[in-house]
Amino acid sequence: MYACCLVGNSHSSASVRRMETKKKRKRTKQKPSSRDDVNATFALLLASLSKPHSLPFINKCLLNIPHSILISPTPILALLPTLLRSTRPHIACRVADIIGAASLVSFHVNEEIASDSETVKGLISLLDTRRRKVLLSACNALLDLSTTTFSQQQLLKFSALNKLMFVFLQIFKGLECVCLWSEGNESFHSLKIGIKGDELAVAFLTATIVLMNACEVEQLQNIPTNLSEEFLNILKETWAKVSDHGVIEGARKSNEEGHLCKSSIAVSNLAESIFRLSINASQLSGSLPFEVVERELFGSSDVGFEDFMSNYWELSPFLLTRTVKDQNMRDMFSPFIQSLNWNGSIPSLISSILQGLVSCFPIASDEQNILNFLNEVKDRLGCPMIYCQDIRVVKTESQTGQEMHYFQGFHSDCNKEPLYFSFDEILKCRQAYKEGYTVALRGLEFRYQSIAAIADTLAHMLGQPSVGVNLYLTPPNSQGLACHFDDHCVFVCQVFGSKQWTVFSRPSQLLPHLYDNLLGSDIDCTKADRREFFLREGDVLYIPRGFPHEAYTNSGVGDDSPGLSLHLTLSIEVEPPFEWGGVAHFALHCWSEKLKSPCFDGSNSLSQKLDLVSVNLLHVAIGIISNFDPRFRKACLTAAVSLPPGVYDYLLQGQRNTFFHLIDKIRTESRFLEVLSSIEVSVQNNEDPFQQIHWLCVHRMEKGTSNEYNTNKSFMIEDLLSLRAQHRDKLEAAFLNVKSRFCSEVVFEEVVSSHRMLVQKYRKTRKQYIDGMVSLHDKL
């Protein structure tokens, strides 16, 4: 696997020097030169610059500059812009080397150099030359300078990134060989990329990746499209080669012999650059026409979707059975099926599905800035799959009904470190399958463009930010997951084989909230009503959230079925802001934000505090009602798009009726004493009484329009307790007034318009995440 390995290279010393100096920068102490030495060198250089034919002397002065002069700011640094404009290559190289060395001496000197715009622009201008030695010195100096955040932003300010990308594309001649190397530590975090090829190109690639990974989203958007797309293709070509060698255990073999440049590019650095460029790439993951998804999931009749929304959505299971007359039976999943390259054998199918996959770390549900996610995972992005997070291999014992994990060591609660699913574990999945275990893979929408398109279309149809897709491969005569219910609705799409499903009646009329802790939830189905569904290839079964279900394969069905099953689940995860209870909270927030009356101007008068606290009390009241009224937990679909006009009008009318039901409930069932009691119990139990609107606090901070009071829970509780003790009657009157005004003044159309914008914010971040992850799997 590692035909080309690594040895030290004389030109790799610059990157090694950068890494070592960066680690020791705070500890290094050197004896400073005397002020006389500094002044003498400065005077000689200044005099030489004013005389013609003095270039040899300038060069001699530069060569004799003692390293210790660079420890602290000196007048010599002021001459750097002039020296950088020299027409003599050896002088330009020497000055660039001095800048690089000085940049690594201390943070103070680094910042002083980066603060001088003329020096930064002069250094960047060296990238316009065609002389390789000057290019290499300039590139190394840029790398040395970019070891601090401040300097990175200065370089980006003067378009160093675009210049680096342009020059790299001019000098790049292709990748001869790429593999991995490590510095003795075999963990994923220590893996770096070794590249056989032109050392100058490797230096430019490294510098470009460093600056790219320091960009804000707006800076990424300013990269010219042609540069971005061409550079992304090269990064993905490099990534494909790295992924082929992405077995952590094999990295140590790369240190034995070979002739590659040891780059300082970590695997995660490369993955992050691909991710960043992909979030603005054009149509990495698109959508499918509404008609295609409607036909595949709801049937070919004219009222398929409308009938489903009226009679089944979040109410009852729904089976769409294919018939031989359906000529377009699997159009929606055909690209995915074709990408598997299955030759009919199960081992090849398992390898085809799992080979080359990387971990898809979960993104926070209320995240509205993709760079926050990247900052959290930047040292792990691109790592192999992690057991339980990305993949599970399970079966349910028929006698006990308990789930068993094939990789029991991976599933141990004692493991604190992520357990990477390497190529060896992929091979073991074949044996696990033979022993009756189901392979369950999460996040197909992050791994296949064709699946991402299906998920995107369904999300638009149902007015949600995103839809998740999981895969389940089950051997004959086996059950994967034990009987359970989900906190999200699923469409079970039978791709290969067949499966028998049992769906039990829902134990509660209240739909489970997303992220409710379902572990340990006892499911007693002995007295529950049940329905049996047998799915063949092309069939679709809809199971609403909260309905217990289980499924197993049976090789003795007598219809030429192979007995195995491969199915995909399309999961509609209705997050808190997009349940009707969340819409009620959002409506109250929008109403209070738009008020122009003095009582909501954020100052500290008693009446203003009373009104502000009353708004928060009403939020708690909405949460209490949501715990008992099923309609508050249903999904809001006002942001549904891509629907035919008639279908949308029908859907919107139902949404309007639900909204006014909520407002009427808030008017009649929001009770001041009940709210106070609920908050007191929460405070006594050291619980957060405003937990249900955590997402709304995040939204307020992201929007940046609310004062600290509205987002600081300690302020809310402190003022509430104070007002309850000193002005209880006034607080109750203010609460009733706020409730009455809100219920009378809130406008459905305005809420819908604002809520759609909120959905779009969520969708934008999810789309960026999906595009970034799909790009890392694009070779599939």
Salt bridges, closest charged atoms under 4 A:
GLU118 OE2 - LYS121 NZ 3.25
ASP128 OD1 - LYS163 NZ 2.59
ASP144 OD2 - ARG17 NH2 3.64
ASP144 OD1 - ARG18 NH1 3.07
GLU183 OE1 - LYS192 NZ 3.88
GLU186 OE1 - ARG252 NH1 3.06
ASP198 OD1 - ARG132 NH2 2.78
GLU199 OE1 - HIS11 ND1 2.70
GLU272 OE2 - ARG276 NE 2.92
GLU272 OE2 - LYS378 NZ 3.40
GLU296 OE2 - ARG295 NH2 3.63
GLU296 OE1 - ARG322 NH2 3.31
GLU314 OE2 - ARG545 NH2 2.81
GLU314 OE1 - LYS634 NZ 3.46
ASP331 OD2 - ARG295 NH2 3.59
ASP366 OD2 - HIS694 NE2 3.49
ASP390 OD1 - ARG442 NH1 3.89
ASP390 OD1 - ARG447 NH2 3.18
GLU425 OE2 - LYS428 NZ 3.95
ASP456 OD2 - HIS460 ND1 3.62
ASP486 OD1 - HIS484 NE2 3.38
ASP486 OD2 - HIS549 NE2 3.40
ASP487 OD1 - HIS488 ND1 2.77
GLU537 OE1 - ARG330 NH1 3.56
ASP559 OD2 - ARG536 NE 2.93
GLU575 OE1 - ARG766 NH2 2.85
GLU579 OE1 - HIS513 ND1 2.94
GLU579 OE2 - ARG545 NH1 3.09
ASP629 OD2 - HIS661 NE2 3.10
ASP629 OD2 - LYS665 NZ 3.64
ASP664 OD1 - ARG667 NH1 3.60
GLU669 OE2 - LYS665 NZ 2.96
GLU674 OE1 - ARG671 NH1 3.81
GLU680 OE2 - ARG724 NH1 2.45
ASP688 OD2 - LYS713 NZ 2.67
ASP719 OD1 - LYS609 NZ 3.73
GLU745 OE2 - ARG741 NE 3.51
GLU749 OE2 - ARG656 NH2 3.52
GLU750 OE1 - LYS594 NZ 2.82
ASP771 OD2 - LYS767 NZ 2.87
ASP778 OD2 - LYS236 NZ 2.58
